[in-house]
Amino acid sequence: MEDSKQFVVSVDRGRFLRSFDGSAVSSTEVPSDALLLDYSAALSWVQRLRARHYPEAMICDGLGRYMSYERLQEVLRASRAQAASLPASREELDKIPVAEQQRRYRTDASFATRMEELEAQPRPAPGRRS
């Protein structure tokens, strides 16, 4: 969850942070048009906006729903479950059939990132036979 950009910031009811140029806050009514942030960046923006007289600033999910404690716990659980389903080593990656690897690579951004990390690691040289 910490490094996953899945949150938007509500500036006030029905308006979401799009950008900030140093003096003016730009907002949108469409959550998918808002600035997508990870949780810590969203929290930082909420604090900055509240200091700039936007007392209703809140963290929302990508659909624009306010993030309650229960929703945050759900996101954290889902994030942990997703991380647990990723291969932890080249050996685990090699056990997944190529067709499945390709499908997940195209459809799952976290799998694609993990696969690229594992592929970047050097493969150990095969043992020599005497």
C-alpha positions in Angstrom: 0.0 0.0 0.0 2.8 2.4 0.9 4.2 2.7 -2.6 1.0 2.0 -4.6 -0.6 5.1 -6.1 -4.3 4.4 -5.5 -5.5 7.5 -3.6 -6.9 10.9 -4.5 -7.4 13.9 -2.3 -10.8 15.5 -1.8 -10.4 19.3 -1.6 -14.0 19.7 -0.5 -17.2 17.8 -1.1 -17.2 16.6 -4.7 -14.0 18.2 -5.8 -10.6 16.5 -6.0 -7.0 17.8 -6.2 -5.8 17.9 -9.8 -2.7 20.0 -9.4 -1.1 22.8 -7.4 1.2 25.4 -9.1 2.5 26.9 -5.9 -0.3 29.5 -5.5 -3.5 28.0 -6.9 -5.2 24.7 -6.3 -6.7 23.1 -9.4 -9.5 20.7 -8.8 -11.9 18.4 -10.7 -15.2 16.8 -10.1 -14.0 13.6 -11.6 -11.9 11.3 -9.4 -10.2 9.6 -12.3 -9.0 13.0 -13.5 -7.5 13.8 -10.1 -3.8 13.5 -9.1 -3.2 9.8 -8.1 -1.0 9.4 -5.1 0.4 6.9 -2.7 -1.0 7.0 0.9 1.8 9.1 2.4 1.8 11.6 -0.4 -2.0 11.9 -0.1 -1.7 12.5 3.7 0.9 15.2 3.1 -1.4 16.9 0.6 -4.3 16.8 3.1 -2.2 18.5 5.7 -0.9 21.1 3.3 -4.5 21.8 2.0 -5.9 22.1 5.5 -3.1 24.6 6.3 -4.2 26.6 3.2 -7.8 26.9 4.5 -9.3 23.7 2.9 -10.7 22.2 6.2 -12.6 19.5 4.4 -9.5 18.0 2.6 -9.6 14.2 3.0 -8.0 11.1 1.5 -10.2 9.1 -0.9 -9.9 6.0 -2.9 -9.8 6.1 -6.6 -13.6 6.1 -6.8 -13.8 9.2 -4.6 -15.0 7.5 -1.5 -13.6 8.8 1.8 -11.1 6.4 3.3 -12.4 5.3 6.7 -10.3 3.2 9.1 -12.1 0.1 7.9 -11.4 0.9 4.2 -7.8 1.5 5.0 -7.6 -1.9 6.7 -9.2 -3.5 3.6 -6.7 -1.9 1.3 -3.8 -3.0 3.5 -5.1 -6.6 3.7 -5.5 -6.7 -0.1 -2.1 -5.2 -0.6 -0.5 -7.8 1.7 -2.4 -10.7 -0.1 -1.3 -9.4 -3.5 2.3 -9.2 -2.3 2.1 -12.7 -0.9 0.9 -14.0 -4.3 4.0 -12.6 -6.1 7.0 -14.8 -6.8 9.8 -14.2 -4.2 12.6 -15.7 -6.3 13.6 -16.8 -9.8 12.9 -20.4 -8.8 9.3 -19.5 -7.9 8.9 -17.5 -11.1 10.3 -20.4 -13.2 7.6 -22.7 -11.7 4.8 -20.6 -13.2 4.0 -21.7 -16.8 5.1 -19.2 -19.5 1.6 -18.6 -20.7 0.5 -17.7 -17.2 3.5 -15.4 -16.7 2.7 -13.6 -19.9 -1.0 -13.2 -19.0 -0.2 -11.8 -15.5 2.6 -9.6 -16.9 0.0 -8.0 -19.2 -2.8 -7.6 -16.7 -1.1 -7.2 -13.3 1.2 -4.2 -12.8 2.7 -5.5 -9.5 3.4 -8.9 -11.1 5.1 -7.2 -14.1 7.2 -5.1 -11.8 8.2 -8.1 -9.7 9.0 -10.2 -12.8 11.2 -7.4 -14.2 13.1 -7.2 -10.8 13.7 -11.0 -10.8 14.7 -11.0 -14.5 17.2 -8.3 -13.8 19.0 -10.5 -11.3 21.9 -12.5 -12.8 21.2 -16.2 -13.1 23.7 -18.5 -11.3 26.0 -20.4 -13.7 25.0 -24.0 -14.0 27.3 -26.4 -12.2 30.1 -28.1 -14.2 30.1 -31.8 -14.8 33.2 -33.7 -14.2 
